[in-house]
Amino acid sequence: MTTTLRPAEPLQRNTDGTRSRRYQVCVNGRPVGVLRLGTSANLGDSVARVIELRIAEPDRRRGRGTVAALAAEEVARGWGCAQMEAVVPAAAESALRLAGALGYTLRNRGMEKRLGDTPPELPADSRARPMTPAEFAAWQEHEAADYARMWIERGVPEAAAYDKARRDHEMLLPQGQATENMRLSVLEHAGTLVGVLWLALQEDKAFVFDVETDPAHRGRGHGRTLMLLAERQAIAAGRPVLGLNVFAGNAPAERLYESLGYETTDSAFTKPLL
């Protein structure tokens, strides 16, 4: 039997600058599923995203999804893409297995923790305060450059990575330090600045965009204190869930978040198109 993709719509040019197209997954011309392929709004037109891949229950476990995913790679090459991307929910075990079998590698995980009603206490001699304007200016320059470097290390072209860092900061902090629902804090221990926290108050949860301990003060538990501070701020703002993103390979951060009770909600995988 032959598994193929049949276009179900014309190529879409979306308002965010991305392209996308929906396909039927067919076996000998018989529709058995749906594939939706697009380009990445975050990483640019050179990265293709598997937005949706669904095979009807009677046709599962027969390799249909594998062939459809490989066919999607050929379509992406035709679009001029150099990389594939797929975000898989934590509960989608078959999709996680498929990503591994097809040579996708884990790039980052989304994690969340449901919070209680009582804010955790910070350790003795630790206190938080808002950033000063001078601290904000220095932090923003450093954070944007560090953010771009993270994407470069994961295969994003340098120009695209720095452009993404600029666009993301402009979108998330349009009024800088005064942007509504953003909490930009520093952590001091015994009077010494030891770390920074960037927390966003979203509609139904809070999200940690940046948490960083000063290199000279790492390994002393300040990262945990910063995360407790994030919980305190989220609870005070009435947000019952705290989310974050962690890149693969950052073992200390992964251990910290897991020890604090965070659970993976989804995983982002990538694969180069050779």
C-alpha positions in Angstrom: 0.0 0.0 0.0 1.2 3.5 -0.8 0.9 6.4 1.7 0.9 9.9 0.1 0.0 13.5 1.0 -2.8 15.1 -1.0 -3.1 19.0 -0.7 -6.4 19.9 1.0 -6.1 23.6 0.4 -3.9 26.1 -1.4 -0.7 27.3 0.2 -1.7 29.8 2.8 0.2 33.1 3.3 -0.6 34.1 6.9 -0.7 37.5 8.5 2.3 36.8 10.7 4.5 36.1 7.6 4.4 32.3 7.8 3.3 29.9 5.2 1.1 26.8 5.9 -0.8 24.1 4.1 -3.1 21.3 5.1 -2.9 17.9 3.5 -4.9 14.7 3.6 -2.8 11.6 4.4 -4.0 9.0 1.9 -3.4 5.2 1.5 -4.0 4.2 -2.1 -6.0 7.4 -2.5 -8.2 6.7 0.6 -8.0 9.5 3.2 -6.7 8.1 6.6 -5.5 11.3 8.3 -4.5 14.9 8.3 -1.2 16.7 8.2 -0.7 20.5 8.6 2.7 21.9 7.8 3.8 25.5 8.3 6.8 27.7 8.7 7.9 29.0 12.1 6.8 32.5 13.2 9.5 32.5 15.9 12.5 31.2 13.9 11.8 32.3 10.4 10.9 30.9 7.0 13.9 28.5 7.0 12.2 26.4 9.8 9.2 24.2 9.0 6.8 23.2 11.7 4.6 20.1 11.9 1.6 21.8 13.2 -0.7 18.8 13.2 -0.3 15.1 12.3 -3.3 12.9 13.0 -4.0 9.4 11.7 -7.5 7.9 12.1 -7.7 5.1 14.7 -8.3 2.2 12.4 -5.2 3.1 10.4 -2.8 3.7 13.4 0.2 1.5 14.2 0.7 0.7 10.5 3.4 3.2 9.7 1.1 5.8 8.2 2.3 8.6 10.5 6.0 7.7 9.8 5.5 8.0 6.0 3.5 11.1 6.3 6.1 12.8 8.5 8.9 11.8 6.0 6.7 13.2 3.2 6.4 16.4 5.2 10.2 16.7 5.2 10.2 16.5 1.4 7.6 19.3 1.2 9.6 21.4 3.6 12.7 20.9 1.4 10.7 22.1 -1.5 9.8 25.2 0.5 13.6 25.9 1.0 13.5 25.0 4.7 16.7 23.8 6.4 15.2 22.5 9.6 12.0 20.8 10.9 10.3 21.5 14.2 7.6 19.7 16.1 6.0 20.4 19.5 4.6 17.3 21.1 2.3 17.2 24.2 3.8 15.2 27.1 0.9 12.8 27.1 1.3 12.0 23.3 3.5 8.9 23.8 3.2 7.6 20.2 4.2 11.0 18.8 7.2 11.1 21.2 8.3 7.7 20.0 7.8 8.8 16.4 10.0 11.9 16.9 12.8 9.7 18.3 12.5 7.1 15.5 12.7 9.8 12.8 15.9 11.4 14.2 14.4 14.4 15.9 16.3 15.7 18.9 14.9 17.4 22.0 15.5 21.2 21.9 13.5 22.4 24.9 10.6 21.5 27.3 7.7 23.5 28.6 7.1 22.9 32.3 4.4 24.0 34.8 3.6 23.8 38.5 0.3 24.2 40.1 0.7 26.5 43.1 -0.9 26.5 46.5 -2.4 29.5 48.3 0.5 30.1 50.7 3.5 31.9 49.3 6.8 30.2 50.2 9.2 31.9 52.5 12.6 33.1 51.2 15.7 32.0 53.0 17.2 34.2 55.7 19.2 37.2 54.5 17.6 36.9 51.0 15.3 39.7 49.8 13.9 40.8 46.5 13.4 44.3 45.1 12.5 45.8 41.6 15.3 46.5 39.2 16.6 50.0 39.1 16.6 51.7 35.7 20.3 51.3 35.4 20.1 47.6 36.3 17.3 47.1 33.8 19.3 48.6 31.0 22.3 46.4 31.7 20.2 43.3 32.2 18.3 43.8 29.0 21.4 44.1 26.9 23.0 41.1 28.5 19.8 39.0 28.4 19.1 39.7 24.7 22.6 38.7 23.7 22.5 35.6 25.8 19.1 34.6 24.4 20.4 35.0 20.8 23.4 32.8 21.6 21.2 30.1 22.9 19.4 29.9 19.6 22.7 30.0 17.6 24.0 27.1 19.6 20.8 25.2 18.5 21.4 25.7 14.8 19.6 29.0 14.1 21.7 31.3 11.8 23.3 34.1 13.7 21.4 36.9 11.9 18.1 35.2 12.5 18.9 34.5 16.2 19.7 38.2 16.9 16.7 39.3 14.9 14.5 36.9 17.0 16.0 38.3 20.2 15.2 41.9 19.2 11.7 41.1 18.0 10.8 39.0 21.1 12.0 41.8 23.5 10.1 44.5 21.5 7.0 42.4 21.7 7.2 41.4 25.3 8.6 44.6 26.8 7.2 47.4 24.5 7.3 49.9 27.4 10.5 48.5 28.8 10.6 48.2 32.5 7.2 49.9 32.8 5.4 47.2 30.6 2.2 46.1 32.2 2.1 42.7 34.0 5.9 42.3 33.9 7.8 41.8 37.1 11.6 42.5 36.8 13.3 41.8 40.1 16.7 41.4 41.6 17.6 39.1 44.4 20.0 40.2 47.1 21.6 38.0 49.7 23.2 39.6 52.7 23.2 42.9 50.8 24.8 41.5 47.6 23.0 41.2 44.3 23.0 37.5 43.4 20.4 37.0 40.7 17.6 38.4 38.5 14.0 37.3 37.7 11.7 38.2 34.8 8.2 37.1 35.5 5.2 37.7 33.2 1.6 37.7 34.5 -0.4 36.1 31.8 -4.2 35.7 31.6 -4.5 32.4 33.6 -0.9 31.8 34.8 2.5 33.3 35.4 5.5 32.5 33.3 9.2 32.7 34.0 11.0 34.3 31.0 14.4 34.6 32.6 15.9 33.4 35.9 19.6 33.8 36.3 22.1 33.6 39.2 25.2 35.7 39.0 28.1 33.5 37.9 30.1 34.4 41.0 27.3 33.2 43.3 26.2 30.0 41.6 26.0 26.7 43.5 24.7 28.3 46.7 21.0 27.8 46.3 20.1 31.2 44.9 18.5 29.7 41.8 16.0 27.9 44.1 15.4 31.1 45.9 14.7 32.9 42.7 12.1 30.3 41.8 10.5 30.6 45.2 10.4 34.3 44.6 8.6 33.6 41.3 6.0 31.5 43.1 5.5 34.3 45.7 4.9 36.9 43.0 2.6 34.6 41.0 0.5 33.7 44.1 0.3 37.4 45.1 -1.0 38.2 41.7 -3.7 35.5 41.8 -2.1 33.2 39.2 -2.6 29.5 40.2 0.0 28.1 37.7 3.6 28.9 37.1 5.2 27.9 33.8 8.7 28.1 32.3 10.8 26.8 29.4 14.0 24.8 29.8 16.5 24.0 27.1 17.8 20.5 26.7 21.2 20.0 28.1 20.7 22.5 31.0 20.9 19.7 33.6 21.2 21.9 36.7 18.1 23.8 35.7 16.2 20.6 34.9 17.1 19.0 38.2 16.0 22.2 40.1 12.7 22.5 38.4 11.9 18.8 38.9 12.8 19.0 42.5 10.4 21.9 43.0 7.5 19.9 41.5 7.4 21.1 37.9 6.1 18.7 35.3 6.6 18.6 31.6 3.7 19.8 29.5 5.2 19.6 26.0 8.5 19.0 24.3 9.9 20.8 21.2 12.0 18.7 18.8 14.1 19.7 15.8 15.7 17.9 12.9 18.1 19.3 10.2 17.1 18.8 6.6 20.2 17.6 4.9 
